[in-house]
Amino acid sequence: MTAIAELTAPDTLKLPAQITAQFRPSDRFVVWVEGDTVYLKRITPASVVEIVDQAPAEEPLTLDEINELVHQARREQK
């Protein structure tokens, strides 16, 4: 797919609707430039399951960490 983006206000890049429809407002991107090409790559946050799986077994998660994971999981479901 090819579409035209427009630099509107200072530091604002307006993407075509068919592009933005593929993302959520909370999505974040890493951006880099190579020559005259600008790349946007969506950052995929680790899932709650991956975070828990990567936690060291000998160090249990704190209640605050568990609380944050629960809130994160609920945000992902919306």
Chimera marker file (.cmm) of the C-alpha trace (Angstrom):
<marker_set name="trace">
<marker id="1" x="0.000" y="0.000" z="0.000" r="1" g="1" b="0" radius="0.5"/>
<marker id="2" x="1.250" y="3.458" z="-0.841" r="1" g="1" b="0" radius="0.5"/>
<marker id="3" x="-0.181" y="6.615" z="0.691" r="1" g="1" b="0" radius="0.5"/>
<marker id="4" x="0.935" y="10.172" z="1.381" r="1" g="1" b="0" radius="0.5"/>
<marker id="5" x="1.645" y="11.504" z="4.872" r="1" g="1" b="0" radius="0.5"/>
<marker id="6" x="1.757" y="15.228" z="5.596" r="1" g="1" b="0" radius="0.5"/>
<marker id="7" x="3.836" y="17.270" z="8.044" r="1" g="1" b="0" radius="0.5"/>
<marker id="8" x="1.199" y="19.648" z="9.438" r="1" g="1" b="0" radius="0.5"/>
<marker id="9" x="2.093" y="21.482" z="12.643" r="1" g="1" b="0" radius="0.5"/>
<marker id="10" x="5.529" y="21.581" z="14.202" r="1" g="1" b="0" radius="0.5"/>
<marker id="11" x="6.478" y="17.999" z="15.078" r="1" g="1" b="0" radius="0.5"/>
<marker id="12" x="3.165" y="16.551" z="13.798" r="1" g="1" b="0" radius="0.5"/>
<marker id="13" x="3.027" y="13.968" z="11.042" r="1" g="1" b="0" radius="0.5"/>
<marker id="14" x="-0.478" y="13.242" z="9.753" r="1" g="1" b="0" radius="0.5"/>
<marker id="15" x="-0.773" y="9.676" z="8.510" r="1" g="1" b="0" radius="0.5"/>
<marker id="16" x="-3.497" y="8.511" z="6.113" r="1" g="1" b="0" radius="0.5"/>
<marker id="17" x="-6.589" y="6.950" z="7.677" r="1" g="1" b="0" radius="0.5"/>
<marker id="18" x="-5.930" y="3.548" z="6.084" r="1" g="1" b="0" radius="0.5"/>
<marker id="19" x="-2.585" y="3.474" z="7.926" r="1" g="1" b="0" radius="0.5"/>
<marker id="20" x="-3.808" y="4.725" z="11.310" r="1" g="1" b="0" radius="0.5"/>
<marker id="21" x="-6.727" y="2.270" z="11.253" r="1" g="1" b="0" radius="0.5"/>
<marker id="22" x="-4.203" y="-0.501" z="11.829" r="1" g="1" b="0" radius="0.5"/>
<marker id="23" x="-3.053" y="0.914" z="15.182" r="1" g="1" b="0" radius="0.5"/>
<marker id="24" x="-4.421" y="1.895" z="18.589" r="1" g="1" b="0" radius="0.5"/>
<marker id="25" x="-3.992" y="5.401" z="20.055" r="1" g="1" b="0" radius="0.5"/>
<marker id="26" x="-1.694" y="4.005" z="22.758" r="1" g="1" b="0" radius="0.5"/>
<marker id="27" x="0.722" y="2.392" z="20.256" r="1" g="1" b="0" radius="0.5"/>
<marker id="28" x="4.299" y="3.642" z="20.321" r="1" g="1" b="0" radius="0.5"/>
<marker id="29" x="6.853" y="3.584" z="17.517" r="1" g="1" b="0" radius="0.5"/>
<marker id="30" x="10.593" y="3.674" z="17.114" r="1" g="1" b="0" radius="0.5"/>
<marker id="31" x="11.556" y="6.032" z="14.288" r="1" g="1" b="0" radius="0.5"/>
<marker id="32" x="14.774" y="6.247" z="12.290" r="1" g="1" b="0" radius="0.5"/>
<marker id="33" x="16.017" y="7.824" z="9.086" r="1" g="1" b="0" radius="0.5"/>
<marker id="34" x="18.244" y="6.297" z="6.441" r="1" g="1" b="0" radius="0.5"/>
<marker id="35" x="19.026" y="8.769" z="3.686" r="1" g="1" b="0" radius="0.5"/>
<marker id="36" x="15.714" y="10.199" z="2.478" r="1" g="1" b="0" radius="0.5"/>
<marker id="37" x="13.643" y="7.340" z="3.954" r="1" g="1" b="0" radius="0.5"/>
<marker id="38" x="11.857" y="7.563" z="7.323" r="1" g="1" b="0" radius="0.5"/>
<marker id="39" x="10.956" y="4.292" z="9.031" r="1" g="1" b="0" radius="0.5"/>
<marker id="40" x="8.286" y="3.769" z="11.699" r="1" g="1" b="0" radius="0.5"/>
<marker id="41" x="8.238" y="0.476" z="13.581" r="1" g="1" b="0" radius="0.5"/>
<marker id="42" x="5.561" y="-0.230" z="16.147" r="1" g="1" b="0" radius="0.5"/>
<marker id="43" x="6.968" y="-1.216" z="19.519" r="1" g="1" b="0" radius="0.5"/>
<marker id="44" x="5.225" y="-4.304" z="20.782" r="1" g="1" b="0" radius="0.5"/>
<marker id="45" x="5.223" y="-4.279" z="24.568" r="1" g="1" b="0" radius="0.5"/>
<marker id="46" x="5.861" y="-7.538" z="26.375" r="1" g="1" b="0" radius="0.5"/>
<marker id="47" x="2.708" y="-9.350" z="27.379" r="1" g="1" b="0" radius="0.5"/>
<marker id="48" x="1.894" y="-9.900" z="31.025" r="1" g="1" b="0" radius="0.5"/>
<marker id="49" x="2.590" y="-13.618" z="30.606" r="1" g="1" b="0" radius="0.5"/>
<marker id="50" x="6.057" y="-12.886" z="29.183" r="1" g="1" b="0" radius="0.5"/>
<marker id="51" x="6.861" y="-10.509" z="32.047" r="1" g="1" b="0" radius="0.5"/>
<marker id="52" x="5.843" y="-13.067" z="34.680" r="1" g="1" b="0" radius="0.5"/>
<marker id="53" x="7.667" y="-15.848" z="32.808" r="1" g="1" b="0" radius="0.5"/>
<marker id="54" x="10.908" y="-13.803" z="32.727" r="1" g="1" b="0" radius="0.5"/>
<marker id="55" x="10.797" y="-12.923" z="36.435" r="1" g="1" b="0" radius="0.5"/>
<marker id="56" x="13.466" y="-14.767" z="38.435" r="1" g="1" b="0" radius="0.5"/>
<marker id="57" x="11.947" y="-17.722" z="40.277" r="1" g="1" b="0" radius="0.5"/>
<marker id="58" x="14.045" y="-17.056" z="43.377" r="1" g="1" b="0" radius="0.5"/>
<marker id="59" x="12.733" y="-13.485" z="43.690" r="1" g="1" b="0" radius="0.5"/>
<marker id="60" x="8.931" y="-13.433" z="43.996" r="1" g="1" b="0" radius="0.5"/>
<marker id="61" x="7.097" y="-10.482" z="42.490" r="1" g="1" b="0" radius="0.5"/>
<marker id="62" x="6.138" y="-7.766" z="44.962" r="1" g="1" b="0" radius="0.5"/>
<marker id="63" x="2.495" y="-6.871" z="45.519" r="1" g="1" b="0" radius="0.5"/>
<marker id="64" x="3.104" y="-3.575" z="43.673" r="1" g="1" b="0" radius="0.5"/>
<marker id="65" x="4.534" y="-5.459" z="40.678" r="1" g="1" b="0" radius="0.5"/>
<marker id="66" x="1.586" y="-7.873" z="40.661" r="1" g="1" b="0" radius="0.5"/>
<marker id="67" x="-0.829" y="-4.950" z="40.930" r="1" g="1" b="0" radius="0.5"/>
<marker id="68" x="0.819" y="-3.208" z="37.945" r="1" g="1" b="0" radius="0.5"/>
<marker id="69" x="0.671" y="-6.424" z="35.894" r="1" g="1" b="0" radius="0.5"/>
<marker id="70" x="-3.045" y="-6.807" z="36.617" r="1" g="1" b="0" radius="0.5"/>
<marker id="71" x="-3.690" y="-3.205" z="35.551" r="1" g="1" b="0" radius="0.5"/>
<marker id="72" x="-1.611" y="-3.705" z="32.409" r="1" g="1" b="0" radius="0.5"/>
<marker id="73" x="-3.538" y="-6.863" z="31.493" r="1" g="1" b="0" radius="0.5"/>
<marker id="74" x="-6.842" y="-5.035" z="31.932" r="1" g="1" b="0" radius="0.5"/>
<marker id="75" x="-5.633" y="-2.148" z="29.725" r="1" g="1" b="0" radius="0.5"/>
<marker id="76" x="-4.596" y="-4.638" z="27.016" r="1" g="1" b="0" radius="0.5"/>
<marker id="77" x="-8.074" y="-6.213" z="27.028" r="1" g="1" b="0" radius="0.5"/>
<marker id="78" x="-9.787" y="-2.887" z="26.263" r="1" g="1" b="0" radius="0.5"/>
<link id1="1" id2="2" r="1" g="1" b="0" radius="0.2"/>
<link id1="2" id2="3" r="1" g="1" b="0" radius="0.2"/>
<link id1="3" id2="4" r="1" g="1" b="0" radius="0.2"/>
<link id1="4" id2="5" r="1" g="1" b="0" radius="0.2"/>
<link id1="5" id2="6" r="1" g="1" b="0" radius="0.2"/>
<link id1="6" id2="7" r="1" g="1" b="0" radius="0.2"/>
<link id1="7" id2="8" r="1" g="1" b="0" radius="0.2"/>
<link id1="8" id2="9" r="1" g="1" b="0" radius="0.2"/>
<link id1="9" id2="10" r="1" g="1" b="0" radius="0.2"/>
<link id1="10" id2="11" r="1" g="1" b="0" radius="0.2"/>
<link id1="11" id2="12" r="1" g="1" b="0" radius="0.2"/>
<link id1="12" id2="13" r="1" g="1" b="0" radius="0.2"/>
<link id1="13" id2="14" r="1" g="1" b="0" radius="0.2"/>
<link id1="14" id2="15" r="1" g="1" b="0" radius="0.2"/>
<link id1="15" id2="16" r="1" g="1" b="0" radius="0.2"/>
<link id1="16" id2="17" r="1" g="1" b="0" radius="0.2"/>
<link id1="17" id2="18" r="1" g="1" b="0" radius="0.2"/>
<link id1="18" id2="19" r="1" g="1" b="0" radius="0.2"/>
<link id1="19" id2="20" r="1" g="1" b="0" radius="0.2"/>
<link id1="20" id2="21" r="1" g="1" b="0" radius="0.2"/>
<link id1="21" id2="22" r="1" g="1" b="0" radius="0.2"/>
<link id1="22" id2="23" r="1" g="1" b="0" radius="0.2"/>
<link id1="23" id2="24" r="1" g="1" b="0" radius="0.2"/>
<link id1="24" id2="25" r="1" g="1" b="0" radius="0.2"/>
<link id1="25" id2="26" r="1" g="1" b="0" radius="0.2"/>
<link id1="26" id2="27" r="1" g="1" b="0" radius="0.2"/>
<link id1="27" id2="28" r="1" g="1" b="0" radius="0.2"/>
<link id1="28" id2="29" r="1" g="1" b="0" radius="0.2"/>
<link id1="29" id2="30" r="1" g="1" b="0" radius="0.2"/>
<link id1="30" id2="31" r="1" g="1" b="0" radius="0.2"/>
<link id1="31" id2="32" r="1" g="1" b="0" radius="0.2"/>
<link id1="32" id2="33" r="1" g="1" b="0" radius="0.2"/>
<link id1="33" id2="34" r="1" g="1" b="0" radius="0.2"/>
<link id1="34" id2="35" r="1" g="1" b="0" radius="0.2"/>
<link id1="35" id2="36" r="1" g="1" b="0" radius="0.2"/>
<link id1="36" id2="37" r="1" g="1" b="0" radius="0.2"/>
<link id1="37" id2="38" r="1" g="1" b="0" radius="0.2"/>
<link id1="38" id2="39" r="1" g="1" b="0" radius="0.2"/>
<link id1="39" id2="40" r="1" g="1" b="0" radius="0.2"/>
<link id1="40" id2="41" r="1" g="1" b="0" radius="0.2"/>
<link id1="41" id2="42" r="1" g="1" b="0" radius="0.2"/>
<link id1="42" id2="43" r="1" g="1" b="0" radius="0.2"/>
<link id1="43" id2="44" r="1" g="1" b="0" radius="0.2"/>
<link id1="44" id2="45" r="1" g="1" b="0" radius="0.2"/>
<link id1="45" id2="46" r="1" g="1" b="0" radius="0.2"/>
<link id1="46" id2="47" r="1" g="1" b="0" radius="0.2"/>
<link id1="47" id2="48" r="1" g="1" b="0" radius="0.2"/>
<link id1="48" id2="49" r="1" g="1" b="0" radius="0.2"/>
<link id1="49" id2="50" r="1" g="1" b="0" radius="0.2"/>
<link id1="50" id2="51" r="1" g="1" b="0" radius="0.2"/>
<link id1="51" id2="52" r="1" g="1" b="0" radius="0.2"/>
<link id1="52" id2="53" r="1" g="1" b="0" radius="0.2"/>
<link id1="53" id2="54" r="1" g="1" b="0" radius="0.2"/>
<link id1="54" id2="55" r="1" g="1" b="0" radius="0.2"/>
<link id1="55" id2="56" r="1" g="1" b="0" radius="0.2"/>
<link id1="56" id2="57" r="1" g="1" b="0" radius="0.2"/>
<link id1="57" id2="58" r="1" g="1" b="0" radius="0.2"/>
<link id1="58" id2="59" r="1" g="1" b="0" radius="0.2"/>
<link id1="59" id2="60" r="1" g="1" b="0" radius="0.2"/>
<link id1="60" id2="61" r="1" g="1" b="0" radius="0.2"/>
<link id1="61" id2="62" r="1" g="1" b="0" radius="0.2"/>
<link id1="62" id2="63" r="1" g="1" b="0" radius="0.2"/>
<link id1="63" id2="64" r="1" g="1" b="0" radius="0.2"/>
<link id1="64" id2="65" r="1" g="1" b="0" radius="0.2"/>
<link id1="65" id2="66" r="1" g="1" b="0" radius="0.2"/>
<link id1="66" id2="67" r="1" g="1" b="0" radius="0.2"/>
<link id1="67" id2="68" r="1" g="1" b="0" radius="0.2"/>
<link id1="68" id2="69" r="1" g="1" b="0" radius="0.2"/>
<link id1="69" id2="70" r="1" g="1" b="0" radius="0.2"/>
<link id1="70" id2="71" r="1" g="1" b="0" radius="0.2"/>
<link id1="71" id2="72" r="1" g="1" b="0" radius="0.2"/>
<link id1="72" id2="73" r="1" g="1" b="0" radius="0.2"/>
<link id1="73" id2="74" r="1" g="1" b="0" radius="0.2"/>
<link id1="74" id2="75" r="1" g="1" b="0" radius="0.2"/>
<link id1="75" id2="76" r="1" g="1" b="0" radius="0.2"/>
<link id1="76" id2="77" r="1" g="1" b="0" radius="0.2"/>
<link id1="77" id2="78" r="1" g="1" b="0" radius="0.2"/>
</marker_set>
